[in-house]
Structures are given as structure tokens and as C-alpha cells.
């Protein structure tokens, strides 16, 4: 038996297409099994960041993409924040 590891970024168009194609071709085929990697199987390092922090960063990225940002005036930072 041979095991092959392929790293696929499922957020990309090509990654989604590859996963869909491989599932369509190989699902239920005897002798071929698609296995989700377990921790550490694909050279993954444990994250040094807490899951709460990661979620905050992802939410901030989404807000930036939507244009929901705050611009600070360096001459009046408190006023820019509405704290004056």
C-alpha cells in the first residue's frame, strides 16, 4: 500500500475543484480511500495563538474587506476615536 499526502487549499478555486473531482472519481472505489489528515500528519505546527484571537483577526480581515475601518488623525487621535 502506498500513502500519498497532498496539501490542498480548499479556499481556492483550484482546491475546491480538485476536492470535488477527487470525491466524484474515488468515492466508493475499492482500494482508494480519501483520508483527512490528523494533527501533525502534514507538518502542521500547533498554533501559538488562542482560538479567540484567531477569530478576532479573521473578523477584522472581513471588516477591512468590507471597508469598515476607522481612520485616525495623527494630530487628533482622541477626537478621531470620538473620545474628546
C-alpha distances in whole Angstrom, upper triangle without the diagonal:
4,7,10,13,16,20,22,26,26,30,30,31,28,25,27,26,23,22,24,22,19,20,22,19,16,18,18,15,13,9,10,11,14,14,17,17,19,22,21,17,19,21,24,27,29,32,35,37,38,37,41,41,38,39,43,42,40,43,45,43,43,47,47,46,48,51,52,53,56,58,60,63,63,67,67,64,65,67,64,62,65,66,69
4,7,10,13,16,19,23,24,27,27,28,25,23,24,24,20,20,22,21,17,19,21,18,16,18,18,16,14,11,10,11,13,13,16,15,17,20,19,15,16,19,21,25,27,30,33,35,36,35,39,39,36,37,41,39,37,41,42,40,41,44,44,43,46,48,49,50,53,55,57,60,60,64,64,61,62,64,61,59,62,63,67
4,7,10,13,16,19,20,24,24,25,22,20,22,22,18,17,20,19,15,17,20,18,15,17,18,16,15,12,10,10,10,10,12,12,14,16,15,12,12,15,18,21,23,26,30,31,32,31,35,35,32,33,37,35,33,37,39,36,37,41,41,39,42,45,46,47,50,51,53,57,57,60,60,57,59,60,57,55,59,59,63
4,7,10,13,16,18,21,21,22,19,17,19,19,15,15,18,17,14,16,18,17,14,17,18,17,17,14,11,11,10,10,12,11,14,16,15,11,11,14,16,20,22,25,28,30,31,30,33,33,30,32,35,33,31,35,36,34,35,38,38,36,39,42,43,44,47,49,51,54,54,58,58,55,56,58,54,53,56,57,61
4,7,10,13,15,18,18,20,17,14,17,17,14,14,17,17,14,16,19,18,16,17,19,19,19,16,13,12,10,10,10,9,12,13,12,9,7,11,13,16,19,21,25,26,27,26,30,30,26,28,31,29,28,31,33,30,31,35,35,33,36,38,39,40,43,45,47,50,50,54,54,51,52,54,51,49,52,53,57
4,6,10,12,15,15,16,13,11,14,14,11,11,14,14,12,14,17,16,15,17,20,19,20,18,14,13,11,11,11,10,13,15,14,11,9,12,13,17,20,21,25,25,27,26,29,29,25,26,29,27,25,29,30,28,28,32,32,30,33,35,37,38,41,42,44,48,48,52,52,49,50,52,48,47,50,52,55
4,7,9,12,12,14,12,9,12,14,11,11,15,15,13,15,18,18,17,19,22,22,23,21,17,16,13,12,11,10,13,13,13,11,8,10,11,14,17,18,21,22,24,22,26,25,21,23,26,24,22,25,27,24,25,29,28,27,30,32,33,34,37,39,41,44,44,48,48,45,47,48,45,43,46,48,51
4,6,9,9,11,9,6,8,10,8,8,12,13,12,13,16,17,16,18,21,21,23,22,18,16,13,13,11,11,15,15,16,14,11,13,13,17,19,19,23,23,24,22,25,25,21,22,25,23,20,23,25,22,22,26,26,24,27,29,31,32,35,37,39,42,43,47,47,44,45,46,43,42,45,46,50
4,5,6,9,8,5,8,11,10,10,13,14,14,15,18,19,19,20,23,24,26,25,21,19,16,15,13,13,16,16,17,16,13,15,14,17,18,18,21,21,22,20,23,22,18,19,22,19,17,20,21,18,19,22,22,20,23,26,27,28,31,33,36,39,40,43,43,40,42,43,39,38,41,43,46
4,6,8,8,5,5,9,9,8,10,13,13,13,16,18,18,18,21,22,25,24,21,18,15,15,13,14,16,17,18,17,15,17,16,19,20,19,23,22,23,20,22,22,18,18,21,20,17,19,21,18,18,22,22,20,22,25,26,28,31,33,36,40,41,44,44,41,42,43,40,38,41,43,46
4,7,9,7,7,10,11,11,13,15,16,16,19,21,21,21,25,26,29,28,24,22,19,19,16,17,19,19,21,20,17,19,18,20,21,20,23,21,22,19,21,21,17,17,19,17,14,16,18,15,15,18,19,16,19,22,23,24,28,30,33,36,37,41,40,37,39,40,36,35,38,40,43
4,5,5,6,9,10,11,12,14,15,17,18,20,21,22,25,26,29,28,24,23,19,20,18,19,21,22,23,22,19,20,19,22,23,22,25,24,25,23,25,24,20,20,22,20,17,19,20,17,17,20,20,17,20,22,24,26,29,31,34,37,38,42,42,39,41,41,38,37,40,42,45
4,5,5,6,9,10,11,12,14,15,17,18,20,21,24,25,28,28,24,23,20,21,19,21,24,25,25,24,21,23,23,25,27,26,29,28,29,26,28,27,23,23,25,23,20,22,23,20,19,22,22,19,21,24,26,28,32,33,36,39,41,44,44,41,43,44,40,39,42,44,47
4,5,5,6,9,10,10,12,14,15,16,18,19,23,23,26,25,22,21,18,19,18,19,23,24,24,22,20,22,22,25,26,26,29,29,30,27,29,29,25,25,27,25,22,25,26,22,22,26,25,22,24,27,29,31,35,36,39,42,43,47,47,44,46,46,43,42,45,47,50
4,5,5,6,9,10,11,12,14,15,16,17,21,21,24,23,20,18,15,16,15,16,19,20,21,19,16,19,18,22,23,23,26,26,27,24,27,26,23,23,25,23,20,23,25,21,21,25,25,22,25,27,29,31,34,36,39,42,43,46,46,44,45,46,42,41,44,46,49
4,5,5,6,9,10,11,12,14,15,16,20,20,23,23,20,18,15,16,15,17,20,22,23,21,19,22,21,24,25,25,28,27,28,25,27,27,23,23,25,24,20,23,25,22,21,24,25,22,24,27,29,31,34,36,39,42,44,47,47,44,46,46,42,41,44,46,49
4,5,5,6,9,10,11,12,14,15,19,19,22,22,19,18,15,17,17,19,22,24,25,23,21,24,23,27,28,28,31,31,31,29,31,31,27,27,29,27,24,26,28,25,24,28,28,25,26,30,32,33,37,39,42,45,47,50,50,47,49,49,45,45,47,49,52
4,5,5,6,8,10,10,12,13,17,17,20,20,16,15,13,15,15,16,20,22,23,20,18,21,21,25,26,27,30,30,31,28,31,31,27,27,30,28,25,28,29,26,26,30,29,27,29,32,34,35,39,41,44,47,48,52,51,49,50,51,47,46,49,51,54
4,5,5,6,8,10,10,11,15,15,18,18,14,13,10,12,12,14,18,20,21,19,17,20,20,23,25,25,29,28,29,26,29,29,25,25,28,27,24,26,29,26,25,29,29,27,29,32,33,35,39,41,44,47,48,52,51,48,50,50,47,46,48,50,53
4,6,5,6,9,10,10,14,15,18,19,15,15,12,14,14,17,21,23,24,22,21,24,24,27,28,28,32,31,32,29,31,31,28,27,30,29,26,28,30,27,26,30,30,28,29,33,34,36,40,42,45,48,50,53,53,50,51,52,48,47,49,51,55
4,5,5,6,8,10,13,14,17,17,14,14,12,15,16,19,22,25,26,23,21,25,25,29,30,31,34,34,34,32,34,34,31,30,33,32,29,31,33,30,29,33,33,30,32,35,37,39,43,45,48,51,52,56,55,53,54,55,51,50,52,54,58
4,5,5,6,8,11,11,14,14,11,10,9,12,13,16,19,22,23,20,19,22,23,27,28,29,33,33,33,31,33,34,30,30,34,32,29,31,34,31,30,34,34,32,34,37,38,40,44,46,49,52,53,57,56,53,55,56,52,51,53,55,59
4,6,5,5,9,10,13,14,11,10,8,11,12,16,19,22,23,21,20,24,24,27,28,29,33,33,33,30,33,33,30,30,33,32,29,31,33,31,30,34,35,32,34,37,38,40,44,46,49,52,54,57,56,53,55,55,52,50,53,55,58
4,6,6,9,10,14,15,12,12,11,15,16,19,23,26,27,24,24,27,27,31,32,33,37,36,36,33,36,37,33,32,36,35,31,33,36,33,32,36,36,34,35,38,40,42,46,48,51,54,56,59,59,56,57,57,54,53,55,57,60
4,6,9,8,12,13,10,11,11,15,17,20,23,26,27,24,23,27,28,31,33,34,38,38,38,35,38,39,35,35,38,37,34,36,38,36,35,38,39,36,38,41,43,45,48,50,53,57,58,61,61,58,59,60,57,55,58,60,63
4,6,5,9,9,7,8,8,12,14,17,20,24,25,22,21,25,26,29,31,32,36,36,36,34,37,38,34,34,38,37,33,36,38,36,35,39,40,37,39,42,43,45,49,51,54,57,58,62,61,58,60,60,57,55,58,60,63
4,6,9,10,8,8,8,11,14,17,20,23,25,22,22,26,26,30,31,32,36,36,35,33,35,37,33,33,37,36,33,35,38,35,34,38,39,37,38,42,43,45,48,51,53,57,58,62,61,58,59,60,56,55,57,59,62
4,6,9,8,8,10,13,16,19,21,25,27,24,24,28,28,32,33,34,38,38,38,35,38,39,36,36,39,39,36,38,41,39,38,41,43,40,42,45,46,48,52,54,57,60,62,65,64,61,62,63,60,58,60,62,65
4,6,6,8,10,13,17,20,22,26,27,24,24,28,29,32,34,35,39,40,40,37,40,41,38,38,41,41,38,40,43,40,40,43,44,42,43,47,48,50,53,56,58,62,63,67,66,63,64,65,61,60,62,64,67
4,6,8,11,14,17,20,22,26,27,24,25,28,29,33,34,36,40,41,41,38,41,43,39,40,43,43,40,42,45,43,42,46,47,45,46,50,51,52,56,58,61,64,65,69,68,65,66,67,64,62,65,66,70
4,7,10,13,16,18,21,24,25,21,22,26,27,31,32,35,38,39,39,37,41,42,38,39,43,42,39,42,44,42,42,46,46,44,46,49,50,52,55,58,60,63,64,68,67,64,65,67,63,62,64,66,69
4,7,10,13,15,18,22,22,19,19,23,24,28,29,32,35,36,36,34,38,38,35,36,39,38,36,38,41,38,38,42,43,40,42,46,47,48,52,54,56,60,60,64,64,60,62,63,60,58,61,62,65
4,6,10,12,15,18,19,16,17,21,22,25,26,28,32,33,33,31,34,35,32,32,36,35,33,35,38,36,36,39,40,38,40,43,44,46,49,51,54,57,58,62,61,58,59,60,57,55,58,59,62
4,7,9,13,16,17,14,15,18,19,22,24,25,29,30,30,28,31,32,28,29,32,32,29,32,34,32,32,36,36,34,36,40,40,42,45,48,50,53,54,58,57,54,55,56,53,51,54,55,59
4,6,9,12,14,11,12,16,16,19,20,22,26,27,27,25,28,29,26,27,30,30,27,30,33,31,31,35,35,34,36,39,40,41,44,46,49,52,53,56,56,52,53,55,52,50,52,53,57
4,6,10,12,10,10,14,13,16,17,19,23,23,23,21,24,25,22,23,27,26,24,27,29,27,27,31,32,31,33,36,36,37,40,43,45,49,49,53,52,49,50,51,48,46,49,50,53
4,7,8,6,7,10,10,13,14,16,20,21,21,20,24,24,21,23,26,25,23,26,29,27,28,31,32,31,33,36,36,37,40,42,44,48,48,52,51,48,49,50,47,45,48,49,53
4,6,6,8,10,9,12,12,15,18,19,20,18,22,23,20,22,25,25,23,26,29,28,28,32,33,32,34,37,37,37,40,42,44,48,48,51,51,47,48,50,47,45,48,48,52
4,6,8,9,7,8,9,11,15,16,17,16,20,20,18,20,23,23,22,25,27,26,27,30,31,31,33,36,35,36,38,40,42,45,45,49,48,45,45,48,45,43,46,46,49
4,6,5,5,7,8,12,15,17,18,18,22,22,19,22,25,24,23,27,28,27,29,32,32,32,35,37,37,37,39,41,42,46,45,49,49,45,46,48,46,44,47,47,50
4,6,7,10,12,15,18,20,21,21,24,25,22,24,27,26,25,28,30,29,30,33,33,33,36,38,38,38,41,43,44,48,48,51,51,48,49,51,48,46,49,50,53
4,5,9,12,14,17,19,21,20,24,24,21,23,26,24,23,27,28,26,28,31,31,30,33,35,36,36,39,40,42,45,45,49,49,45,47,49,46,44,47,48,51
4,6,10,12,15,17,20,20,23,23,20,23,25,23,23,27,28,26,28,31,31,30,34,35,36,36,38,39,41,44,43,47,47,44,45,48,45,43,46,47,50
4,7,9,12,14,16,16,20,19,16,19,22,20,20,23,24,23,25,28,28,28,31,33,33,33,35,37,38,41,41,45,44,41,42,45,42,40,43,44,47
4,6,9,11,14,14,18,17,15,18,20,19,19,23,24,23,25,28,28,28,31,32,32,32,34,35,36,40,39,43,42,39,40,43,40,38,41,41,45
4,6,9,10,11,15,15,13,16,18,18,18,21,22,22,24,27,27,28,30,32,31,31,33,35,35,39,38,42,41,38,39,41,39,36,40,39,43
4,5,8,9,12,11,10,13,15,14,15,18,19,19,21,23,24,25,27,28,28,27,29,31,32,35,35,38,38,34,35,37,35,33,36,36,39
4,7,9,12,10,10,14,15,14,16,19,19,19,22,24,24,25,28,29,28,27,28,30,30,33,33,36,36,32,33,36,33,31,34,34,37
4,6,8,6,7,10,11,11,13,15,16,16,19,20,21,23,25,26,24,24,25,27,27,31,30,34,33,29,30,33,30,28,31,31,34
4,5,5,6,9,10,11,13,14,16,17,19,20,21,23,25,26,24,24,25,28,28,32,31,35,34,30,30,32,30,28,30,30,34
4,5,5,6,9,10,11,12,14,15,17,18,20,21,23,24,23,23,25,27,28,32,32,36,34,31,31,33,30,28,30,30,34
4,5,5,6,9,10,11,12,14,15,17,18,20,21,23,21,21,22,25,26,30,30,33,31,28,28,30,27,25,27,27,31
4,5,5,6,9,10,11,12,14,15,17,19,20,21,19,19,20,22,23,27,27,30,29,25,26,28,25,23,25,26,29
4,5,5,6,9,10,11,13,14,15,17,19,20,19,19,21,23,24,28,28,32,31,27,28,30,27,25,27,28,31
4,5,5,6,9,10,11,12,14,15,17,18,17,17,19,22,24,28,29,32,30,27,27,29,26,24,26,27,30
4,5,5,6,9,10,10,12,14,15,16,14,14,16,19,20,24,25,28,27,23,23,25,22,20,22,23,27
4,5,5,6,9,10,10,12,14,15,14,13,16,18,20,23,24,27,26,23,24,25,22,20,23,24,28
4,5,5,6,9,10,11,13,14,14,14,17,20,22,25,26,30,29,25,26,27,24,22,25,27,30
4,5,5,6,9,10,11,12,11,12,15,18,20,24,25,28,27,24,24,25,22,20,22,24,27
4,5,5,6,9,10,10,9,9,11,14,16,20,21,25,24,20,21,22,19,17,20,22,25
4,5,5,6,9,10,10,10,13,16,18,22,23,26,25,22,24,25,21,20,23,25,28
4,5,5,6,9,9,10,14,17,20,23,25,28,27,24,25,25,22,21,23,25,28
4,5,5,6,5,7,10,13,16,20,22,25,24,21,22,22,18,17,20,22,25
4,5,5,6,6,10,12,15,18,20,23,22,20,21,21,18,17,20,22,25
4,5,8,9,13,15,18,21,23,26,26,23,25,25,21,21,23,26,28
4,6,8,12,14,18,21,24,26,25,23,24,24,20,20,22,24,27
4,6,9,11,15,17,20,23,22,20,21,21,17,17,19,22,24
4,7,10,13,17,19,22,20,18,19,18,15,14,16,19,22
4,7,10,13,16,18,17,15,16,16,12,12,14,17,19
4,6,10,12,15,13,11,12,12,8,8,11,13,16
4,7,9,12,11,9,12,11,7,9,12,14,16
4,6,9,8,6,9,9,5,7,10,12,13
4,5,5,5,9,8,6,9,11,13,13
4,6,5,9,10,9,11,14,14,14
4,6,9,9,9,12,14,14,13
4,6,5,6,9,10,10,9
4,5,5,6,9,9,9
4,5,5,6,5,6
4,5,5,6,5
4,5,8,8
4,5,8
4,6
4
